[in-house]
Amino acid sequence: MTRSAIRTPQPQRLSVAVLVALCTLAPAAFADTAADPTTLDKVVVKGERAEGYSVRRTSAGTRFDLAPREIPQSVSIISHQRIEDQKLDDIIDVLANTTGVTSTQSDSERTEFYARGFYIDAYQFDGLPTQMVQNWSYGDSGLDLALYDRVEVVRGATGLLSGAGNPSASVNLVRKHADSAELAGSVSVNVGSWGRTRTTVDVGSALNASGTVRGRVIGSYLDTDGQMDRYNQRKTLGYAVIDADLTPDTQLSVGYDYQQKRANGATWGGFPMLYSDGSRTGYDESFNASPNWTYWDTTSKRAFATLQHAFSNGWKFKVGATHDETKADDKLFYPAYNDWTTGASNFDKATGTGISPSAGFYNTERKVTGVDGYVDGPFQLFGREHQFMAGLSYNKREYANYGDYQVGGAGQTWDPFASYLNWTGNISEPNWNPLALASEGTITQKAGYAAARLSLAAPLKLIIGARYTDWKSEGEGADRAHKVTTPYAGLVFDINGTYSTYASYTEIFQPQTLKDRNGSYLDPVDGKSYEVGVKGAWFDNRLNASLAVFRIEQDNVGQATGEPVQGSQNEFAYRAARGTVSRGFEFELNGELAPGWNATFGASRYVAKDINGADINTNLPQTALKLFTSYTPQSLQELTVGGGANWQNRIYYPVPAYGRIEQSGYALVSAFVRYRISPEFSVQANLNNLLDKKYLSQINGYGAYGDGRNGSLTFTWAF
């Protein structure tokens, strides 16, 4: 379970020349092959369309079915083929490899994602919006990808479809569906480092003689230890979906998925980073700061249904509904060691004293119900064809959190150790009290939205729309309500059949709990996103590129006044002010560069400062490069090879008492090879962190290391 400490030479940083080379090679690679259709790899389940690393059309961001270069925002597609090539198991893996997205860990079970300097909390399932929050951790960031076909990420403010949230990005997970009218499927077994074993079964078939009713089931089980000592994770997934053609123009989809994760030896926070003299603790990558009895278990159950109908005049109607219930049960340990204001450490290097043992026992539950329905279609005006879309959305999130928190130490009932040196995790549990209600509430969003895509001229399209949201929060000691209108505007100009340029203005809002001196809640934080860019598409949209420059502003951010709220002795007042400003650029090239050669390359840079001009979220990289490619020789199509590298710049966490904790820039290199032994059998090898780079994946006063070199073998039987 403990990984070898053998180190290899540091990887070289990715050169900006890679960007220039890819842009130069892409058109040339297709110069003689644009008219020659590519033979795509066999997909795992018959009937499921492969799109290489890109998609030709998507409704991400606007609901309109558009080519990527027709969307006036930055969009990244992580396709099914790329998920298979890189063996991306969950949302954490996908977003870690998405252009413009960065992440940080809170502990072994919670990972937070950011885009353009802001936290990502807007998610969709088959286009139906919801929100995920990590403070109580319902396991959202670890959702298994076995049941999803692809992931679509729209960066910037996405209030038109998301409602409340941050001006960061929206993540849409597109499910696999029953699209095979004959018995087809696959069985795969994946074995790898740290005792990893993952088995996945995927089977689909017609359920009636005509094939108009089809079913698909997917099951997956993962059992793995980890880089950390005494850590083990088991994940179980079950998914079933029925797709029915009620008429040639009407489709119904009904499904259910179940996901369970059991994490033993889970951490809460991380390990102490500093001794009392300001020096680094220097733990090994295998160090686990938690005792043997900790665990973090989550279970989610989600049911959904979608009905859509296409009318003969080109209009269509679609309505979707979902209900999910998630529960978490965890016993956790926190080695508190520092002052939260100054960061000064109490952890004595010589004696191991100064650690305050803190433990929590929590049961949490959440129910989310969502319904979204819309119509869209073409209409004629002033001799031109335009498009219109309008819909209604409802989302209700109910939650309740129960817990018992205990602090031990000398003189306390629970005093499990005298020194944290030579830590083995073998300590006693506290005597838990009955779990008490810590928080509960209900958040409801009701919304109506509409947008039009107007053809102002043959090469010029204007998308203009708005969303009206009625947002209400009940519980948490006070009820709040907001009614907000969120505008959307985007202009796209087709330079020619390959290139387009665009400009967009989008908004999103985020309610807050701060009050002014009169005791009234401040208006929601308002996120505004300005973006201009150029996009290109080659070879029937099999290759897409985009370059975007953006500016994001947050207004109505609470700023402390130092005055008390009237009638309160302990609550201080805030005033609304202009807040954080984020500026930067993003570039992405994604798709098929030549027959059999797929690649994605992303470069992103942003600078975000708060109202006082100070950098925010300094523990996140401001510059990142992400590259991955795969190649199948046309003369040997049984073989596919590939690899990539992700690089990020230096990050740091300020500690007023000592200065700062830093992590220098680094690159993580990966590689894979797949060989199709026969039409039915294939074997694939993946290597991650090929150069065995030691790096911190968590840096916030507490630390954790990212995975060192690891690999896996996958055996697949398709039928």
N, C-alpha and C positions, 0 to 999 in steps of 0.2 A: 504493500500500500504506500510505503514511503518511496518517493522517486529519487533516483540517483542524483547526486549533486554535480555530476560531470558537466562541465560547461564547454561550449564550442565557441569559435570566433564570432564576434558581433556581426549581424547582418549589415550590409551597406544600405543606406537610405535610397529609396526609389528616386530616380532622376526625373525631373520635369521633362526630359527628352522623351520619356515614354509617351507622354501626352502628344507631343508633336509627331512622334513616329506613328502612333495609332491613327491620328487624323490624316496623315499623309498616305498610309497604307490602305485605309478603308476603301476609298473610291478606286484606287488602282487595282486592288485585289479583285474587284468586280468588273473591271473594264471589259474582260472577254467572257464573263460568265453571267452577266445580268439576266440574260434570256434563258439561262439553263437552270431549271428548277432543281433545288437541292433535295436529295434523298435524306429525310430526317431519320434519326435513330428510332428503333422500335420503342414504343412507349410501354409502360408497365401494364396498363390495362387497355385493351382494345377499345377504340371509339373515343378515347380521350385525345384531343388534338394537341400535338406538340408544336411549340412556337420557337424552339431554340431558346435563346436567352431573352427574347423580346416578345411583345404581342403587337399585332397589327392594329387593333382597335381596343379601346377601353372606355368605360363610363366613369372612371375615377375623377373625382373633383367636381363634376358638374351634372352628372346623370346622363348627359348627352353621349351617344355612342360615337367617339371621335378617335382619329389617329393620334398618337402621342404628340405629334408636332402641331396639332390643332388645339391643344389644351394650353391656356395662358398661365400655367404654373409649372413648376418643376415636378416631374413624376418619375419615380423609379419602379421598375417591375422586377421582382425576383421570381423567375419562372419555375415550373415544375422540373425542367431539365437541370437548371442550375442548383435547385435544392438537392436533386439526386447526385449531381456531380460532386458537390461539396459536402454531402451528407449533413445537411442542416436539419437538426432534430426538432428545434423549437423556435419560438419567437426570438429568444436571446440570440441564437445563432444567425437567424435571418437579418435582424436589425444591426448586428455587429458587422455585417458585410454589405450594408446598404449605404450608398453615397449620402453624405451629409448628416448621418446619424451617429451619435456618440453615446457612450453609456458609462455608468458607474455602478458599483455594487454597494448596497447597504450591509449585506451579509450573504451567507451562502445561498439563501433562497429568494432574495429580493434584488432585482436589477432594474435601474431606472434608465430610461432612454431620453435623449435630448436631440433637438434639431435647431440649428441657428441660435443656440444659446438658451432655449426654452424647453421645459419638460413636456414630453409627449404623453397626453392623456386621452386623446381622441382615437377610438378604434371602431372598426366596422366589421361585421360578419356578413358576407355577401351583400355589402352596401348598406346594411341596417346599422345605424349608429348606436354606440354605447360609450361608456367611459370606464377606464380602469385606474384604480388608485392603489398605491403600494404601501401606504402607511400601516395597514393591518395585514397586508399580504395575503390575498386569496389565491396566490399561485398563478396570477394572470401572465406574468412574464415567462413562465415555464410551460405554457400551453404547447402540447405536442402537435407537430406539423403533419403527422401521418394522414390526417383527414382533409388537408388543405392542398389545393392544386397550385396556387400561386399567392403572392403577397404584393399588394400595390401600395406605394407610399407617395402621398402628395405633400410636399413641403410648403411651409408658410401657413398663414391663417386659413382655416377651412370652415368658417362659421356658417356658410351657406347650407352645408349638409350635416355639420357636426353639432351645431348649437353652442353650448358653453364649452370652454377649454382654453388652451394656450396657443399663441401664434407660432407653433412649432411644426407640426405635421399631423397628418391623419393616416392611420394604418388600416388597410382593408384586407381581411383574410377571406379568400375566395375558396369555397368548399369544393371538394370532389363530388361529382354527381353520378347517378346511374345512367351512363350513356352508351352501354353496350347491350345490343339486342341478342347476343349469344353468350354462352358461358365463357367467361374470361377472367383472368386474375393473375396473382403472383404470390409467392411466398419468399421472404428474404430473411436471412439470418446474418446478423452483424456481430462480430466479436472483436474486442480490442483491449486497449490498455486498461489497467486497474480493474481487471476481471469483468470487463464490460460484456454483456450479452443482450442483444435486442432482436426480438423476433416480430415480424410484421406479416400479416395475412390480409390480402385485398382481393375480394371476389365480387363479381357483378354478373347479372344475367337477366334475361327477360322473365317476367312473371306471368305472361299470358302468351298465347300462340302467335299473336300478331306483333308482339314486341312493343306495343304501345304503353305497357306498364313494365317498368324495370326496377330492379333492386340492386343495392350494393352494400356490402358490409366490410368493415375494416377493423382489424384488431391488432393491438401492439402491446408488447410487454418488454420493459427495460429493467435490468438488474445490473447495477454497477457500483463499485467502490469509487473512491476519488483520490485526487492528489493528496488531500488532507488525511491524516491519520484518523482512524475510527469513524470515517464517514461512509455512509452507504445510501444509495437512492434507488427506489423501485417505482416505476411508473406503469400504470395500466390504462389502456385506452380501448374503448369500444364505440363504434360508429355504425349507424344504419340509416340508409336513405332510400326512399321510393320516389321515383320520377315517373309521372304519368302524362301521356298526351291525351287529354280529355277530348279534344278535337284537333284537327291539323293546326289550329291557330291558338289553342289554349293548353297551357302546361301547368301542372300542379306538382310541387315538390314538398315532401314531408320527411323530416329526419330527426334523429336524436343522437347525442354523443355523451359519453361518460368518460371522465378522466380522473384518475386518482394518483396522487404522488405521496410516497412515504420517504421522508428524509431523516435518517438517524445520524446523530452527531452533528446536527445543524448548528450553525453559528448565529449569534445575535449581535450585530455589529461585526467586529473583527478582533485581531490581536492588538495589544497596546503597542504604539509606535515609538514611544519615547520613554527613557528613564528620567528620573528627577534632575539629573545633571544636564539634560538636553540632548544626550547622545541617543542614537537609534538602537532599538532592541535587537535587530538582526536575526529574527527567527528564520528557520528553514522553511522552504515552500510547503513541506508536509505538516507544519505545526497547526494544530487545531486548538483554538482558545476555549473550546467548550468541554464540559464534562461528558462522561459516557451516557448519561441519562437523557440528554437533550434530543428532541425530535421536532419535526415541523411537517405535519400532514395536511394535505388539502384534497378535497373532493369536489368536483363540479359536474353538474348534470344540465344539459342544454337541449331543449326541444325547439324546433323551428318549422315553419311552413311558408311556402311562397306560391302565389298564384299569379300568372301573367297571361295576357291575351293580346294578340295582334289583330288590329282591325284592317279591313281591306283598303282603307284610305291612307295607310302608312302610320296611323296612330297606334299606340300601345298603352296598356294599363298593367301595372304591377303593384302587388301588395305583399308585404312580408311581415311575419310576426315571429317573435322569439320569447322564450322564457327560460331563464337559467337560475339555478340555485347552487351556491357555493358555500362550503363550510371549511373552516380551518381549525385544527386542534394542535397546539404546540406547547412544549415545555422548553424554556430557553434560559441561557445563562449569559450574563454580561459582565466582563471584567472591568468595572469602572475604575479609572485610575487618574483622571485629570480634571482640572477646573474648566468648566464650560466657557467661561468668559475669557480667560487668559491663555488657556491651553496648558498651563503649568502642570507637570506630571508629579504624582506622589509616589511613583513606582521606584523603589530603591534598588539600584543595580547590585549592591552587595548582599542585602538581606532578603530581597524579594517581597518586602512588605509594601504597603501603600495601595494594594489592590482591594477595592471594596466589592465583595461578591454580591451580584444582583441577579435575581431570578424572576422569571415570569411564567405564569401558566395561563394560557388564553384559549377560549373557544369563541370563534367568530362565525357569523353567518350573514349571507347577503342574497337577496332575491332581486332579479332584474327582469322587467317585462318591457318589451318594445314592439311597437307597430309602426310601419312606415308604408305609405302608399302614394303612388304618383302616376301621372299620365304624361306622355310626351309624344310629339309628332310634328309634321311639317304644316305650314300654312303659306298662302300666297299673299303678298302685299307689294304694291307698286311694281308689279311685273317680276318680282323676285321670290324665290322660295326661302323661307325662314323656318326656324324650329322654336317650339315652345315647350316648357316643362313646368308642371306645378304639382305640389304634393303636400301631404299632411303627415306629421310625425308625433309619436307619443313615446315617452320613455319614463319609467318609474323604477327607482332603485331604493330598496328597503334594506337596512342593515342593523345589526345588533352585535355588540362586542362585549364579552364578559372576560374578566381576568382577576388574577391575584398577583401582586408584585411585592417581592420581599427583598430587603437589603440585609445582608449578614455582616459578620465581622466580630472583632473582639468585643466582648460584653453583650453580644446579641444572642438570641435563642439559637440562631443558625450561624455557626462559626466553622466552616468546612475546612479551612486551611490557614496556616500561619504564614506561609511563604508561597509566592507564585513561581519561584525558581524550580527547575526540574519538573515542570508541570506534566502530569500524565493523564489528567482528566478523571482520575479515580477519587471522586469526592461524593459526599452524601447529598441527597435532595433536601430542601427545606420541608417542613411540615406545612403543607398547603392549606390555606383557608378555603371555605366554599367560594366559588367564583361569583363575583359581584358584577353588576351591570356597569360597564365603563362608559359606553356611549351607544346611542341608538338614534335612528332618524330615517326620514324618507325624503328623497329628492325627486321631484317630478318636473319633467319638461314637456310642454305641449307646443307644437310649432306648426306653422304653415310657411311654405317656401315656393318661390317661382323664379324662373329665369327664361330669357329669350336669347336665342342665337340668331342675330340679325345679319343678313347679307347686305352690307352697305354698298358694296361693289363686288365684282367678280373675285378680286383677290383680298377683300377686306371684310372681316367678320367681327362683330361686336357681341360679346356675351355680357348681359346685364341682368341682375337679379337681386333678390333680397330674401331674408328669412325673418319672420316674426316669432319670437320665442317668449312663452310665458313660463318662467322658471320659479319654482317654489321649493323651499327647504323647510321641513318640520322636524322638530326635535333638537338635540344638542343644546338645550337650554333656551332656545329662542327660535321663532319662526321668521323666515325671510322670504321676500317675493320680489321678482324683477320682471319687467316686461321690456324686451329689447328688440330693436330692429337692426339687423346686420346686413349691410349692403355687399354686393359683389359686382365687379366690373372687369372685363378683360377684352383687349383688342388684339386681333391676330391679323398680320398682313403676310400673304403669300408672295415672297419675292419671285419664286418660280416653282417648278414642280418638285424641287428638292428642299429648298430653304424657306423658312418663315421667321418673322420676327414678331415679338409680342410685348405687351405691357399689361400689367394687372394691378388692381387694388382690391384687397380682400380684408375682411375683419373677422374678429372673434371676440367673445367676452368671457370673463371669469368672475363669478360672484365672490365677495370677500366678507369676512366676519368683523372687520375693524369698524369702529364708531367715531363720529366727530364729537366735538365738545358738548353738543346738545343730546347725545345719546342715540343719534340716528346712524344706521349703517351707511357706510360709504357706497357709492354707486359701484357697479362691477368694474373690475379692471378691463380696459378696452385695448385689445391688440389690433394694430393696423399693420398690414404688410404691403409694401410697394415692391414690385418686381418687374424688371425688363430683361429680355433675353432673345437669343437666337436659337432656333432648332433646325435640325436637318434630318431627313429620312431617305434611305436608299433601298432599292430593290424590294419594292412592295412592302415597305415598312419593316423588313426583317432586320434592318440596322437603323438605329436611332441615335442622335446626338443632341445635346442641349448645353447651352452656356447661359447662366442666369446671374444677374447682379440684383441684390435685394437690400432693402432697408426695412426693419421692423421696429415699431414703437409700441410701448406700453404706456397708456395714460390712466389716470385715476388711481395710481399706485399710492397706497397709504404711506404717509410720512409722519413720524412722531412729532407732536407739538410740545410735549413736556407738560401739558395741562391735564388735569384729571377730567374724566367724563362727569358732567354735572350729576350730582346725586350719588356718585360712587367714590369710595375711598381708595380702591386698589386698581381701578381700571383707567388707563391713560388714553387720551384722545389722539386721533390722527386726522390729517387733512389730505385731500386728494391732490396729487401733483403728477407732473409728467415723470415717467419712470425710466425704465431700461430702454436703451436704443442698441439694436444689433445691426451691423452692416457687414456685407461679405459677398462672396460669389461661390458658385457651384458649377462644375462641369461634369458631364457624364457621356460616355460612349458605350452603347449597349446593343448587342445583337450579333448577327452573323457577318463576319468580315470576309469570308470566302467559303465555298462549299466545304462543310465539315469543320470550319473554324469559328467558334463562338467566343466572345470576350465581353467583359464589362470593365470599364475603367472610370473611376470617379475621383474627383479632386474637389475639396471644399475648404473654405477659409472664412472665418467670421471674427469680428471683434464686438463684444457686447459689454456695455458699461452701464452702471446704475446712475441714479439721479445726481450723485456726487462725483461722477467721472471715474469711479473705481471699477476695475474688471470684475465681472461676476462669474461664478462657477469656474474658478481657476483650476479646479480638479478635473476639468474636462478639456480635451484637446481643442484648440482653435483651428488647427490645420490638420487635414487628414487626406491620405491617398489610399485608394482601394482598387486592387487589380485582381482579376481572375479570368482565366482563359482555358478553353478545352479544344482539342484538335483530334479529328478522326480522319486519317489518311484515306483518300478516295480509292487507293489501290489496296488498302487493307482495312476495310470498314468494320471488321470485328474488334479493332483496337481503338481505344480512345485514351489520350493522355492529356494532362493539364496541371495547372497549379496557379498560384497567385501570391500576393503579399499585401498586407495592410500596414500602413505606416502612420504614426501620429506624432505630433510634436510634444515638447516638454509640457508637463503639468505640475501644479504645486498646490499645497494647502497651507494657508497662513496660520501660524501659531504665534500669537503676540508675545508670549513669554520667551520664545527661542528664535523666532524668525519664520522659517517655513520648512515644510517637508516636500521634497521634490522627487519627481520621477522623470528621468530624461527621456527624450524621444526614442522610439524603438519601432522595429518592423517585425511582424509575424509572417512567416513564410509557410505555405502549404503546397501539397502536391497530391495528385491521384493518378491512377491508371486503372482502366477497365478493359476486360477482354471478354468478348462474347464467344463462349465455347461452342455454342450451337444456337439456333433461333430461340431455344427455350432457356438455356443456361448461361449465366454470366458470373464473373467474379470481379470484384473491385477492391483496390487497396487505397486508403487515404492516410496521409500523414499531415499532422497539424503542428505548428510551431517547430518546423523542421530544424531550425538552428538552435532550438532549446533556449530561447531568450527568457531570462528571469525578469519579471516585471510585476508591478503592483496593479491589480485590477480594482482595488479600493484604496483610496487615500483621503481620509477625512478626520484625522486624529486617531482613527483605528485603521488597520490595514488588512489586506488579503492579497495573496498572489494569484495571478492567472495561471492557467494550466501550462505545464511544461510540455516538452515533446511527447506526443501521443499518436497512436495510429489505430486503424481498424481494418478488418477484412469483411466484405459483404458478399454473400453467396445468394444469388437470386434465381428462382425458377419461375418463369412466366408461361402461362398456358392459355 
